[in-house]
Structures are given as structure tokens and as C-alpha cells.
């Protein structure tokens, strides 16, 4: 999905009263169309975090020295990129839905466009993973039984229910396609959320999102007390939907009649929340381990809220602000553009390259260092292979299928750029 926002109105226009004609006329410019590259950059950072996180297991990295230990700790913490993806999806989808209310074929257009964006690549991957490449993949995964078990349970994947399959597995079970659980949560969210947005004005969507975000850590704590294990808490839709809702909160609040905070206020809140939250979780859990008690109760909420604040900051800041220029860098936005295909394909590619480096080239020893030549070469080759696959899928069929979206109405819900003024945002009823 492209990340777009309205171009700011000239300052002179604001001084001349062009944006103060009335409470609903003031922010009209904020709902205009325009491309917001920093959101693509955030997506690029998210996919790189997840990629490096998933590189640890196939590379069999070890803990080598103080610096190596810290580097490995950072790599292991890269799973938070998934929650950043969730917050972006919640923000973008909620904005699309709110701005499309009242348009013809609200549900048909939304689901048709989501289908064209998500299903072709996902099911193409499943065909390759379960059918075409089955003999090869059974050899490269260790232990091979993990792939065999997954193959017998493939119905969960074809029906987008694989996160509930993962939730049933014993803690520590090897899962060759760990990335696909999050796609199931997003699809399940897409089934329910359009109806919620259709029935509620933006103010109620914001209040509902906030209430559900507040209830999520309490629900996780209650389920842990009832015996749910860490895997179930991590991959269940009920317990890991709040990052999506934090993004929805930003999108819906931007469309309410409410004063907007300044970019400095948002960045200050982000800094306090992110650093204080990371310090708290690190002390209680010994690191940003996704199976830690503090992280599974409060941590998911802190990460989701931090990602939502980062999104809000990019919208409040002018396009030439340092943060937006950094996030809009071509390298990050390129990874962001191809992030969906990168996300889907990168774990099998990592395992395949690791198998090649270890079994055939003897370049990847067990318990190797993060800074070893073998690991660095492994990462570069894997990332290059993933990019080549993503470019191929994009030009072979993704871009062609996305062009069909024009038959299902314009995507009215481009994210609004929140100008840092004291004006009000029109409620998207």
C-alpha cells in the first residue's frame, strides 16, 4: 500500500484565513492526496529489523564477547519490526475506511483492493513452499521433521488461520515459516474492522481503539495466569492485535474535532515511552525477549504505542524535517516498497543460503560471531537473493494485478498529514 498524505497549504494561505472559514473547512487541505515517503521508510526499517532477527537461527550465531553479545541482543530484538508493521497497517487501513465512508460499494471496493494486494503473492508463496519446492525444503530445514509436520498442517495456512496453529504448538517448537502468523492476524483484523468503522464515526473509532489498547495488557496478563504459554500469547489475534489498534487510534484521532499536539510533544512522548519502556522491560526480562513476562504484558503495548507516535510525528513534522528526510532516504523507501515480498520470502531464503554456506561451502560455522566474515557474507547474499525475488514478483505479477485496483474505486483514505496547528480535523462520518 502506498503511504500518502496531503501536501501542506502555503503559510500565507493560513494567514489569509483560507483555513479558518469554519470548524469543518479548516483542515480540508490535510485530507488532500500526496505521497509520504517517510512511512515507506518506516516500513523499510521494519523489514530490515525482522530480516536480521530471523537471520540468527539459520546462521547459528553465538555469543562472542561484550560487543558481540550486545550486537546479538539487538538482532534478537528485531522481532519488534512486526509490531511496527501492525501499527502502520492499522493506521493506513483505518484512514482508508474512514475516508471511504459514504462512497458506493464501501465493502466491495475495500475487500477487492485488499485481495489484489495480498492474496496473489501469499498464495504464490504457499504453492512454492508446500508443492513445488517440497523435496528441496525438506532437506534444508533442521530438523527436517519440522517441515514435514508443517506440510501435514498446511490447511491452516490456506485458510489464513496459521497463527492459531502456531498457538497450539508446544513452546520452543521449530517453525520454518515463523513470518506467516502476522499475516493471519492482519487478515482477521481486516474481516472485522471495516464493519466497526462503517458503523462508528471517527470519534467513536478513536475511543474504541483506545479502550481496546488499554484492555489488551490486562487480557494478556489474565490469560497468562490461566496457563497460556508464551507462543500462544505472541501469535493469538486476541492478544497481539493492539499494535494495529494503536495505528487505528492515530488515524481516527486525526479525523476528529480535536486539537492536535505539536510534533515536539509527540517526539518527547515517543522518546520517554520508548526509552523508559525498553529500560523497564530489559530490567524485568533481561532483554527484549518476546517471551518475557513484562514484554508480553506491557511490552507489546509500549512497542505499538511507540510505533504509532513515530507515525504521528512524521505527519506533524514538515517534509524537510530531519526525521522525515532520514526516513525518506531512497535506501529505506526501496526496502519499504518491496517489504511485503521481502517479508514473505526471507525465512526460506535465509535457511537455503545458510544450508549452502554450511553444507556446501563451509563458510558458516556454528556459534559464529555477528562480526565474522561468514555471517556478513551470509547476510549480504541472503538480502540480495530476497531483493531479486521481490523485484521479480513485483514486475511479473504484483504491479500488474495492483493496476486492476482502478476498477474498484479510488482509494479515498490516504493518510492525512496532520499540520501542527490549533485547528480542528473534520470528523469522517
C-alpha positions as CSV (number, residue, x, y, z in Angstrom):
1,X,0.0,0.0,0.0
2,X,1.4,3.4,-0.9
3,X,1.8,5.8,2.0
4,X,0.4,9.2,1.2
5,X,-0.6,12.4,2.8
6,X,-1.8,15.9,1.8
7,X,0.6,18.5,0.8
8,X,0.7,21.3,3.3
9,X,-1.1,24.5,2.4
10,X,1.2,27.6,1.9
11,X,1.7,29.6,5.1
12,X,0.4,32.7,3.5
13,X,-2.9,30.9,2.8
14,X,-3.3,30.2,6.5
15,X,-2.5,33.8,7.4
16,X,-5.1,35.0,4.9
17,X,-7.7,32.9,6.6
18,X,-8.0,30.2,3.9
19,X,-8.1,27.5,6.6
20,X,-10.2,29.2,9.2
21,X,-13.6,29.6,7.5
22,X,-15.2,27.2,9.9
23,X,-14.7,24.1,12.0
24,X,-15.1,21.7,9.2
25,X,-13.5,23.8,6.5
26,X,-10.2,24.4,8.4
27,X,-8.4,21.1,7.8
28,X,-9.6,20.3,4.3
29,X,-6.1,20.6,3.0
30,X,-5.0,17.8,5.4
31,X,-7.1,15.3,3.5
32,X,-5.7,16.0,0.1
33,X,-3.6,13.4,-1.7
34,X,0.2,13.2,-1.8
35,X,2.9,10.7,-1.2
36,X,4.5,10.5,2.2
37,X,7.9,8.8,1.8
38,X,8.7,8.6,5.5
39,X,6.1,6.0,6.0
40,X,7.8,3.9,3.3
41,X,11.0,4.4,5.3
42,X,9.4,3.2,8.5
43,X,8.3,0.1,6.6
44,X,11.8,-0.3,5.3
45,X,13.3,-0.2,8.8
46,X,10.7,-2.7,10.0
47,X,11.5,-5.3,7.3
48,X,15.2,-4.9,8.0
49,X,14.7,-5.5,11.7
50,X,12.7,-8.6,11.0
51,X,15.2,-9.9,8.5
52,X,18.1,-9.6,10.8
53,X,16.1,-11.1,13.6
54,X,15.3,-14.2,11.5
55,X,19.0,-14.5,10.4
56,X,20.1,-15.5,13.9
57,X,18.7,-19.1,14.0
58,X,19.8,-20.3,10.5
59,X,23.2,-18.7,11.0
60,X,23.6,-20.4,14.4
61,X,25.1,-17.3,15.9
62,X,26.9,-17.5,19.2
63,X,27.6,-15.1,22.0
64,X,31.1,-13.8,21.5
65,X,32.5,-11.0,23.8
66,X,30.8,-7.9,25.2
67,X,30.3,-6.2,21.8
68,X,29.2,-9.4,20.1
69,X,26.8,-10.0,22.9
70,X,25.2,-6.6,22.5
71,X,25.0,-6.9,18.8
72,X,23.4,-10.3,19.1
73,X,20.9,-8.9,21.6
74,X,20.0,-6.2,19.1
75,X,19.5,-8.7,16.3
76,X,17.3,-10.9,18.5
77,X,15.2,-7.9,19.4
78,X,14.4,-7.3,15.7
79,X,11.0,-9.0,16.0
80,X,9.6,-5.6,17.1
81,X,9.6,-4.8,13.4
82,X,6.4,-6.9,13.1
83,X,4.6,-4.7,15.6
84,X,5.8,-1.6,13.6
85,X,4.2,-3.3,10.5
86,X,1.0,-3.8,12.5
87,X,0.8,-0.1,13.6
88,X,1.3,1.0,10.0
89,X,-1.4,-1.3,8.7
90,X,-3.8,-0.2,11.4
91,X,-3.1,3.4,10.6
92,X,-3.4,3.1,6.8
93,X,-6.4,0.8,6.7
94,X,-8.4,2.8,9.3
95,X,-7.7,6.0,7.3
96,X,-8.8,4.4,4.1
97,X,-12.0,3.1,5.7
98,X,-12.9,6.3,7.4
99,X,-12.4,8.4,4.3
100,X,-14.4,5.9,2.1
101,X,-17.5,6.0,4.3
102,X,-20.5,7.2,2.3
103,X,-18.9,6.1,-1.0
104,X,-20.6,3.5,-3.2
105,X,-19.6,-0.2,-2.7
106,X,-17.7,0.6,0.6
107,X,-17.2,-3.1,1.4
108,X,-16.8,-4.4,-2.1
109,X,-14.1,-1.9,-3.0
110,X,-12.2,-2.4,0.2
111,X,-12.1,-6.2,0.0
112,X,-11.4,-6.3,-3.7
113,X,-8.4,-4.0,-3.3
114,X,-7.1,-5.9,-0.3
115,X,-7.5,-9.1,-2.2
116,X,-5.5,-7.8,-5.2
117,X,-2.7,-6.6,-2.9
118,X,-2.4,-9.5,-0.5
119,X,-3.7,-12.8,-1.9
120,X,-1.7,-13.3,-5.1
121,X,1.8,-13.1,-3.6
122,X,0.7,-15.0,-0.4
123,X,-0.8,-18.0,-2.3
124,X,2.1,-18.0,-4.8
125,X,4.4,-18.5,-1.9
126,X,2.3,-21.3,-0.5
127,X,2.3,-23.1,-3.8
128,X,6.1,-22.9,-3.9
129,X,6.6,-23.8,-0.3
130,X,4.2,-26.7,0.0
131,X,4.1,-28.1,-3.5
132,X,6.9,-27.0,-6.0
133,X,9.9,-26.9,-3.6
134,X,8.8,-29.6,-1.2
135,X,11.8,-32.0,-1.8
136,X,14.4,-29.3,-1.5
137,X,12.9,-27.6,1.6
138,X,12.6,-30.8,3.4
139,X,16.4,-31.2,3.2
140,X,17.4,-27.6,4.2
141,X,15.3,-27.3,7.3
142,X,16.8,-28.6,10.5
143,X,15.2,-30.7,11.9
144,X,13.5,-31.9,8.7
145,X,10.6,-33.2,10.7
146,X,9.5,-29.6,11.3
147,X,8.8,-29.1,7.6
148,X,7.0,-32.5,7.4
149,X,4.8,-31.5,10.3
150,X,4.0,-28.2,8.7
151,X,3.2,-29.8,5.4
152,X,0.6,-32.0,7.1
153,X,-0.9,-28.9,8.7
154,X,-1.0,-26.8,5.6
155,X,-4.8,-26.3,5.6
156,X,-4.3,-23.8,8.4
157,X,-2.2,-21.7,6.0
158,X,-4.5,-21.9,3.0
159,X,-7.3,-20.6,5.2
160,X,-5.3,-17.8,6.9
161,X,-5.6,-19.4,10.3
162,X,-2.0,-20.3,10.8
163,X,-1.5,-18.1,13.8
164,X,-3.9,-20.4,15.7
165,X,-2.0,-23.4,14.5
166,X,1.2,-21.9,15.9
167,X,-0.6,-21.1,19.1
168,X,-1.3,-24.8,19.6
169,X,2.4,-25.8,19.3
170,X,4.5,-26.5,22.4
171,X,6.8,-23.7,23.4
172,X,10.1,-23.9,21.6
173,X,8.8,-26.0,18.6
174,X,10.8,-25.3,15.4
175,X,8.6,-23.4,12.9
176,X,10.1,-23.0,9.4
177,X,7.7,-20.2,8.4
178,X,7.5,-18.1,11.5
179,X,6.7,-14.9,9.5
180,X,3.3,-16.0,8.3
181,X,1.5,-15.8,11.7
182,X,1.4,-12.0,11.5
183,X,-0.3,-12.1,8.0
184,X,-3.1,-14.2,9.5
185,X,-3.7,-11.6,12.3
186,X,-3.9,-8.8,9.8
187,X,-6.3,-10.7,7.6
188,X,-8.5,-11.5,10.6
189,X,-8.4,-7.8,11.6
190,X,-9.5,-6.8,8.0
191,X,-12.5,-9.1,8.3
192,X,-13.9,-7.3,11.4
193,X,-12.6,-3.8,11.4
194,X,-14.3,-2.4,8.2
195,X,-17.7,-3.1,9.8
196,X,-16.7,-1.3,13.0
197,X,-15.5,1.7,11.1
198,X,-18.7,1.7,8.9
199,X,-20.9,1.8,12.0
200,X,-19.0,4.3,14.0
201,X,-17.9,8.0,13.4
202,X,-14.2,8.7,13.8
203,X,-14.5,9.9,17.4
204,X,-16.0,6.5,18.4
205,X,-13.4,4.6,16.5
206,X,-10.7,6.5,18.3
207,X,-12.4,5.8,21.7
208,X,-12.9,2.2,20.9
209,X,-9.3,1.8,19.8
210,X,-8.0,3.4,22.9
211,X,-10.3,1.3,25.1
212,X,-9.1,-1.9,23.4
213,X,-5.5,-0.9,23.7
214,X,-5.9,-0.3,27.4
215,X,-7.6,-3.7,27.9
216,X,-5.1,-5.7,25.9
217,X,-2.3,-5.9,28.5
218,X,-4.9,-6.9,31.1
219,X,-6.2,-9.6,28.9
220,X,-2.7,-11.0,28.3
221,X,-2.0,-11.0,32.0
222,X,-5.3,-12.8,32.7
223,X,-4.6,-15.5,30.0
224,X,-1.0,-16.0,31.2
225,X,-2.4,-16.5,34.7
226,X,-4.8,-19.1,33.2
227,X,-1.9,-21.1,31.7
228,X,-1.5,-19.7,28.2
229,X,2.1,-20.2,27.1
230,X,4.3,-17.6,25.5
231,X,3.8,-18.8,21.9
232,X,0.0,-18.6,22.2
233,X,0.2,-15.1,23.7
234,X,2.5,-13.9,21.0
235,X,0.7,-15.2,17.9
236,X,-3.0,-15.0,19.0
237,X,-5.2,-12.4,17.4
238,X,-6.8,-11.6,20.7
239,X,-3.6,-10.9,22.4
240,X,-1.5,-9.2,19.7
241,X,-3.9,-7.0,17.9
242,X,-3.3,-3.8,19.9
243,X,-0.4,-2.6,17.7
244,X,-2.9,-2.4,14.9
245,X,-5.3,-0.6,17.2
246,X,-2.6,2.0,18.2
247,X,-2.3,2.8,14.5
248,X,-6.0,3.0,14.1
249,X,-6.1,5.4,17.0
250,X,-3.8,7.8,15.3
251,X,-5.8,7.7,12.0
252,X,-9.1,8.2,13.7
253,X,-8.0,10.9,16.1
254,X,-6.6,12.9,13.1
255,X,-10.1,12.9,11.8
256,X,-11.9,14.0,15.0
257,X,-12.7,17.6,16.0
258,X,-9.9,17.8,18.5
259,X,-6.7,19.9,18.8
260,X,-3.6,18.2,17.5
261,X,-0.4,18.1,19.6
262,X,2.8,19.6,18.3
263,X,5.5,17.5,16.7
264,X,7.8,18.3,19.6
265,X,5.2,17.0,22.1
266,X,4.8,13.8,20.1
267,X,8.6,13.2,19.8
268,X,9.0,13.9,23.5
269,X,6.3,11.3,24.4
270,X,7.9,8.9,21.9
271,X,11.4,9.3,23.5
272,X,10.1,8.9,27.0
273,X,7.9,5.9,26.2
274,X,10.4,4.1,24.1
275,X,13.5,4.5,26.3
276,X,11.7,4.1,29.6
277,X,9.7,1.1,28.3
278,X,12.8,-0.6,26.9
279,X,14.7,0.0,30.1
280,X,11.8,-1.4,32.2
281,X,11.5,-4.5,30.1
282,X,15.2,-5.0,29.9
283,X,15.5,-4.9,33.7
284,X,12.5,-7.2,34.3
285,X,13.1,-9.7,31.4
286,X,16.8,-9.3,30.8
287,X,16.3,-8.0,27.3
288,X,13.6,-7.5,24.6
289,X,12.8,-11.2,24.6
290,X,9.3,-11.7,23.1
291,X,8.6,-14.5,25.6
292,X,9.4,-12.4,28.7
293,X,6.5,-11.8,31.1
294,X,7.0,-8.0,31.2
295,X,7.2,-7.8,27.4
296,X,4.2,-10.0,26.9
297,X,2.0,-7.9,29.2
298,X,3.2,-4.3,28.9
299,X,5.8,-4.6,26.2
300,X,3.6,-5.2,23.3
301,X,1.5,-2.1,24.2
302,X,4.7,0.0,24.6
303,X,6.0,-1.0,21.2
304,X,2.7,-0.5,19.5
305,X,2.2,3.0,21.1
306,X,5.8,4.0,20.2
307,X,5.3,3.0,16.6
308,X,2.0,4.9,16.4
309,X,3.8,8.0,17.9
310,X,6.5,7.7,15.3
311,X,3.9,7.7,12.5
312,X,2.1,10.7,14.1
313,X,5.5,12.5,14.3
314,X,6.2,12.1,10.6
315,X,2.7,13.6,9.8
316,X,3.1,16.5,12.1
317,X,6.6,17.4,11.0
318,X,7.2,19.3,7.7
319,X,8.5,17.2,4.8
320,X,12.0,18.8,5.1
321,X,12.4,17.9,8.8
322,X,15.5,15.8,9.6
323,X,13.4,12.8,10.7
324,X,11.4,12.9,7.6
325,X,14.4,13.3,5.4
326,X,16.1,10.4,7.1
327,X,13.0,8.1,6.8
328,X,12.5,9.3,3.2
329,X,16.0,8.1,2.1
330,X,16.0,6.1,-1.0
331,X,17.6,3.0,0.6
332,X,14.9,2.8,3.3
333,X,12.0,3.6,0.9
334,X,13.2,1.0,-1.5
335,X,13.1,-1.7,1.1
336,X,9.7,-0.3,2.2
337,X,8.3,-0.6,-1.4
338,X,9.2,-4.3,-1.6
339,X,8.7,-5.1,2.0
340,X,5.7,-7.4,1.5
341,X,7.5,-9.8,-0.8
342,X,10.7,-9.5,1.4
343,X,8.7,-10.4,4.4
344,X,7.0,-13.4,2.9
345,X,10.1,-14.9,1.3
346,X,13.0,-14.1,3.6
347,X,12.9,-17.0,6.1
348,X,13.1,-19.8,3.4
349,X,15.8,-17.8,1.6
350,X,17.8,-17.4,4.9
351,X,17.6,-21.2,5.5
352,X,18.5,-22.0,1.9
353,X,21.6,-19.7,1.9
354,X,22.6,-21.0,5.4
355,X,22.4,-24.6,4.1
356,X,24.5,-23.6,1.1
357,X,27.1,-21.8,3.2
358,X,27.3,-24.5,5.9
359,X,26.9,-27.8,4.0
360,X,28.5,-26.9,0.7
361,X,30.9,-24.0,1.2
362,X,31.8,-24.5,4.9
363,X,31.7,-20.7,5.4
364,X,29.2,-20.6,8.3
365,X,30.4,-22.3,11.4
366,X,28.1,-23.0,14.4
367,X,28.3,-20.5,17.2
368,X,29.9,-17.9,14.9
369,X,30.2,-14.2,15.7
370,X,28.0,-11.5,14.4
371,X,31.1,-9.8,13.0
372,X,32.5,-12.9,11.4
373,X,33.1,-12.8,7.6
374,X,31.0,-15.9,7.2
375,X,27.9,-14.3,8.8
376,X,28.4,-10.9,7.0
377,X,28.6,-12.7,3.6
378,X,25.6,-14.9,4.6
379,X,23.5,-11.8,5.3
380,X,24.6,-9.9,2.1
381,X,23.9,-12.9,-0.1
382,X,20.5,-13.6,1.6
383,X,19.4,-10.0,1.4
384,X,20.5,-9.8,-2.3
385,X,18.6,-13.0,-3.1
386,X,15.5,-11.7,-1.3
387,X,15.6,-8.4,-3.2
388,X,16.0,-10.2,-6.5
389,X,12.9,-12.4,-5.7
390,X,11.0,-9.3,-4.7
391,X,11.8,-7.4,-7.8
392,X,10.8,-10.5,-9.9
393,X,7.5,-10.9,-8.2
394,X,6.7,-7.2,-8.3
395,X,7.3,-6.9,-12.1
396,X,6.0,-10.3,-13.1
397,X,2.6,-10.0,-11.4
398,X,2.2,-7.8,-8.4
399,X,2.3,-4.5,-10.2
400,X,0.1,-5.8,-13.0
401,X,-2.5,-7.0,-10.5
402,X,-2.4,-3.8,-8.5
403,X,-3.2,-1.9,-11.6
404,X,-6.6,-3.6,-11.5
405,X,-7.5,-1.7,-8.4
406,X,-8.6,1.1,-10.6
407,X,-11.8,-0.9,-11.3
408,X,-12.7,-0.8,-7.6
409,X,-12.8,2.9,-6.9
410,X,-10.1,5.4,-5.9
411,X,-8.5,4.7,-2.5
412,X,-10.1,7.7,-0.8
413,X,-8.4,7.1,2.5
414,X,-4.9,8.4,2.0
415,X,-3.5,9.2,5.4
416,X,-4.0,12.8,6.3
417,X,-0.9,14.9,7.0
418,X,-1.6,16.4,10.4
419,X,-0.4,20.0,10.2
420,X,0.8,21.3,13.6
421,X,-1.8,24.0,14.1
422,X,-4.5,24.5,16.6
423,X,-7.2,23.9,14.1
424,X,-9.7,21.0,14.2
425,X,-9.9,18.0,12.0
426,X,-13.2,17.2,10.3
427,X,-14.9,14.1,11.6
428,X,-15.1,11.5,8.9
429,X,-18.6,10.3,9.5
